[in-house]
Amino acid sequence: MLAGLGLGAVESEFYRLFLTRLTSTAECVGDSVGLSAQEAYLVAERLLSLGLLAGTAGGELRAVHPVLACHPLLERAELRLARQQKELELSRAAVDELASEIGSERVSSLAEAEVHRGAAAAWSFLEQIAATASTSVQCMAAAGAAPGVGETSDYTAIGELAAFTARRGTPVQLLLLESIDILPSLVDGAHTMAAAGVEIRTVPTLPVWVFIVDDEYVATALDPADNQAGIMVVRTPGAVAAAADLFVRHWRGAAPLAAPDHQTPRDLMQKHRDLIALLADEVKDEAIARRLGVSPSTARRRIKDLCREFEVSTRTQLVVRACRMGLLD
């Protein structure tokens, strides 16, 4: 009730009860709110120090009228708020100054191509994209984790960066693999990003993680097979144009992210479970293709995509991983 004046819930209730009585003792009022005698004395001392309670000639306590008692507390709170607001403004200016210094240093040393080796350097650069991109970010999220992500099975961190970028007003277009529906957590993460303003579409395949930022530079995974290797940044107009053209070609043929539904994970992944079940039965690719109503090459591509998404290298490992995840009956 009076938290803005520095009072806790018990102290506020203690004072309110005193207001309903002409005089009383700390023990009596404390008993009404379930406090021990010692606890009641401590609360009473606190309210006395704030001027909310006063002693009487008879040794009891009384509540000071709230308008009189709270006025100096309100003034102190207003002064404290003004100081905090000033500190916040100074901190904001300091952040802007730091960002400007970093930007100036980096602009003065920009090369047409630069390599940021290692997971920490790669992730630091992705943070830089989220913090500084101003007009657009276009991303192709290939199979596996983004460059620099520590936990390869957790996509939360990169999703938070995308959502942060969108929330601060920079348009973000994100291409994801259709196979994200293998894992409900990936689907949930995609819808969380979409709710933050990220525009998302899905495609069957993507070659490598690529970020096109402000139509000024392209950042790609240094090694598509190792997200810990680092990231390469290229600023030449030709490379940026080529990457932008590749993104647009994929984007035009991509499907919008399906609206969230209430399917269970088992229902959501049915087509993948069916495919894995066929692999578990050692069905040949041609027979799998006929069962799925696709060409053999498409069937093989889907199997390869599943292996990459489950981070395994063989079909046998894929079946074992699926069994452990409960995807097969």
Disulfide bonds with the S-S distance in Angstrom:
none
